[in-house]
Amino acid sequence: MQCLPSWDAHHQDQLPLFGFTARRLLTTLLTEPAERQLELLADAIANDPVLALWIALRAESAGHGSIVSVTAAASWLSAQWSTQLSWPSGQA
């Protein structure tokens, strides 16, 4: 099973990235227009509590503050996916 990147530089713990979520994220990131991406991201987040938890932890550790809704999580990830969905060496 693949894992999401650790949620901050001080923790090496990783949460699982389930196959169905990985497929949904890939499909979403390849979708145009951006409005549709937000809808698809929100759906993926709403259906995977582990992904929702990871986004909340990752956003907070990046200085964003608290994520309080699925819509906020989708908005944050859609703006940050290129830097947040990167795996440091040894975490892939």
Residue frames relative to the residue before (quaternion, step in Angstrom):
aa qw qx qy qz dx dy dz
M 1.0000 0.0000 0.0000 0.0000 0.00 0.00 0.00
Q 0.4081 -0.6852 0.5520 0.2434 3.53 -1.07 0.83
C 0.2336 -0.7560 0.5932 0.1480 3.54 -1.27 0.43
L 0.5214 -0.5840 0.5158 0.3478 3.51 -1.29 0.44
P 0.6048 -0.5295 0.4137 0.4275 3.61 -1.14 0.40
S 0.6063 -0.5366 0.4117 0.4182 3.60 -1.14 0.50
W 0.5481 -0.6804 0.3815 0.3020 3.56 -1.03 0.73
D 0.7986 -0.0348 -0.0591 0.5980 3.61 1.21 -0.08
A 0.6977 -0.5055 0.3211 0.3931 3.55 -1.29 0.31
H 0.6777 0.5093 -0.2866 0.4462 3.59 1.18 -0.47
H 0.7288 0.3430 -0.2125 0.5532 3.58 1.27 -0.15
Q 0.2383 -0.7710 0.5743 0.1377 3.54 -0.88 0.91
D 0.4419 0.6867 -0.4612 0.3471 3.58 1.29 -0.06
Q 0.1240 -0.7922 0.5956 0.0482 3.53 -1.06 0.79
L 0.3395 -0.7086 0.5842 0.2031 3.51 -1.22 0.65
P 0.5612 -0.6345 0.4064 0.3425 3.62 -1.04 0.67
L 0.2225 -0.7137 0.6470 0.1504 3.52 -1.23 0.66
F 0.2619 -0.8007 0.5231 0.1291 3.53 -0.28 1.27
G 0.6404 -0.5778 0.3611 0.3544 3.55 -1.09 0.76
F 0.6626 0.4986 -0.3217 0.4570 3.58 0.91 -0.85
T 0.6494 0.4980 -0.3213 0.4765 3.60 1.06 -0.67
A 0.6219 0.5351 -0.3442 0.4565 3.60 0.97 -0.78
R 0.6571 0.5005 -0.3078 0.4722 3.60 0.94 -0.84
R 0.6546 0.5080 -0.3130 0.4641 3.58 0.96 -0.84
L 0.6518 0.5091 -0.3218 0.4609 3.59 0.95 -0.83
L 0.6549 0.5069 -0.3164 0.4627 3.58 0.91 -0.87
T 0.6508 0.5072 -0.3130 0.4703 3.58 0.89 -0.90
T 0.6569 0.5260 -0.3029 0.4472 3.56 0.93 -0.90
L 0.7057 0.4771 -0.2742 0.4463 3.57 0.83 -0.97
L 0.6825 0.4525 -0.2829 0.4995 3.57 1.23 -0.38
T 0.5638 0.6255 -0.3615 0.4002 3.58 1.32 -0.03
E 0.0919 -0.7347 0.6684 0.0715 3.53 -1.15 0.72
P 0.6070 -0.1499 -0.7799 -0.0281 1.70 -2.13 1.22
A 0.7407 -0.4363 0.2897 0.4208 3.55 -1.33 0.19
E 0.5968 0.5694 -0.3744 0.4235 3.61 1.03 -0.66
R 0.6445 0.5051 -0.3094 0.4835 3.57 1.03 -0.77
Q 0.5967 0.5651 -0.3600 0.4416 3.60 1.07 -0.68
L 0.6517 0.5171 -0.3219 0.4519 3.59 0.90 -0.88
E 0.6470 0.5192 -0.3123 0.4629 3.57 0.97 -0.85
L 0.6863 0.4786 -0.2782 0.4717 3.59 0.90 -0.92
L 0.6322 0.5155 -0.3307 0.4747 3.60 1.02 -0.77
A 0.6443 0.5202 -0.3224 0.4587 3.57 0.91 -0.89
D 0.6481 0.5122 -0.3144 0.4676 3.58 0.99 -0.80
A 0.6521 0.5096 -0.3125 0.4662 3.60 0.94 -0.87
I 0.6718 0.4957 -0.2908 0.4673 3.58 0.94 -0.92
A 0.6630 0.5176 -0.3049 0.4467 3.58 0.92 -0.88
N 0.7387 0.4104 -0.2170 0.4887 3.58 1.12 -0.64
D 0.7443 0.2937 -0.2161 0.5596 3.60 1.24 0.12
P 0.2631 -0.8083 0.5063 0.1450 3.59 -0.06 1.27
V 0.5945 0.5570 -0.3727 0.4444 3.60 1.11 -0.55
L 0.6453 0.5000 -0.3147 0.4843 3.59 0.97 -0.82
A 0.6387 0.5245 -0.3260 0.4590 3.60 0.96 -0.82
L 0.6518 0.5033 -0.3095 0.4755 3.59 0.97 -0.85
W 0.6491 0.5196 -0.3173 0.4561 3.60 0.90 -0.91
I 0.6509 0.5098 -0.3208 0.4621 3.61 0.91 -0.87
A 0.6561 0.5107 -0.3185 0.4553 3.59 0.90 -0.89
L 0.6771 0.4826 -0.2881 0.4751 3.59 0.92 -0.90
R 0.6819 0.4996 -0.2861 0.4511 3.57 0.89 -0.96
A 0.6514 0.5092 -0.3156 0.4655 3.60 0.96 -0.84
E 0.6620 0.5005 -0.3086 0.4647 3.56 0.93 -0.85
S 0.6810 0.4795 -0.2979 0.4664 3.60 0.93 -0.83
A 0.6622 0.4820 -0.3002 0.4889 3.60 1.23 -0.45
G 0.5894 -0.6175 0.3511 0.3849 3.57 1.29 0.11
H 0.4328 0.7169 -0.4499 0.3104 3.58 1.25 0.19
G 0.4643 -0.6368 0.4845 0.3797 3.56 1.02 -0.72
S 0.7327 -0.4387 0.3003 0.4250 3.53 -1.29 -0.14
I 0.2821 -0.6961 0.6376 0.1713 3.51 -1.15 0.81
V 0.1020 -0.8544 0.5094 0.0117 3.57 -0.53 1.15
S 0.7878 0.1906 -0.1366 0.5696 3.60 1.22 0.05
V 0.6394 -0.5061 0.4125 0.4060 3.53 -1.30 0.32
T 0.6374 0.5325 -0.3261 0.4514 3.59 0.99 -0.80
A 0.6552 0.4961 -0.3078 0.4795 3.59 0.97 -0.83
A 0.6346 0.5235 -0.3246 0.4668 3.59 1.02 -0.78
A 0.6610 0.5017 -0.3014 0.4696 3.59 0.94 -0.88
S 0.6492 0.5136 -0.3185 0.4619 3.59 0.96 -0.82
W 0.6588 0.5061 -0.3081 0.4636 3.57 0.93 -0.90
L 0.7011 0.4639 -0.2866 0.4594 3.59 0.80 -0.97
S 0.6370 0.5291 -0.3507 0.4375 3.60 0.96 -0.70
A 0.6915 0.4538 -0.2734 0.4910 3.59 1.10 -0.65
Q 0.7877 0.3604 -0.1471 0.4775 3.59 1.11 -0.67
W 0.3951 0.7748 -0.4568 0.1871 3.61 1.19 -0.21
S 0.6608 0.5379 -0.3380 0.3997 3.63 0.91 -0.79
T 0.7283 0.3664 -0.2495 0.5226 3.60 1.12 -0.45
Q 0.6996 0.4870 -0.2792 0.4420 3.58 1.05 -0.64
L 0.7168 0.3859 -0.2465 0.5259 3.59 1.08 -0.59
S 0.4587 0.6153 -0.4989 0.4025 3.54 0.71 1.15
W 0.2822 -0.7831 0.5410 0.1201 3.50 -0.91 0.96
P 0.3956 -0.6980 0.5430 0.2480 3.59 -0.77 1.02
S 0.6642 -0.4836 0.3882 0.4174 3.54 -1.23 0.43
G 0.7961 0.2844 -0.2283 0.4829 3.54 -0.89 0.94
Q 0.6991 0.4370 -0.2815 0.4909 3.61 1.24 -0.09
A 0.4795 0.6935 -0.4397 0.3095 3.60 1.16 -0.06
